[in-house]
Amino acid sequence: MNNEEIISTLNNLIETCKDGQEGFKEASEGVEDTNLKTTFYNYSQQRAKMAGELQQAVRDLGGDPEDSSSVSGMLHRGWINIKSAVTGQDETAILNEAERGEDVAVDQYKEALGNDLPNNIMAIVARQSNEVRAAHDKIKSLRNTSRAANA
């Protein structure tokens, strides 16, 4: 992989993190349950930190790091319905949307891990991938609990 391809891969992950950061922030503002609010807020902060780490890696490679999420990014990254779920104050719907966003993040990281990245960057991407997968599994578990409670 050349430098440009590595930077492109990292910028894609930065957008994914930024989309998650915005999606989780939106979700945290849309729920009443304080535990859920805290969980979403913490994941939003986690994604901001992850994006910052990837942005530094892009700068280290001499590239121009992505610094925003994109509306189209949110569309294809799974967070599209978060606003309507939040407006409806439906915790199960919000959890569904959060899980959908996390499904896409897991896929984005899996794709990045399939690339021939330099060892130092691969280590960052692999660690972040594990964090994303753990967040996905936690959100899925919370969603399943919420569904069962409302069944």
Secondary structure by P-SEA (a helix, b strand, c coil): ccaaaaaaaaaaaaaaaaaaaaaaaaaaaccccaaaaaaaaaaaaaaaaaaaaaaaaaaaacbbbbccccaaaaaaacccaaaaaaaaccaaaaaaaaaaaaaaaaaaaaaaaaccccaaaaaaaaaaaaaaaaaaaaaaaaaaaaaaaac
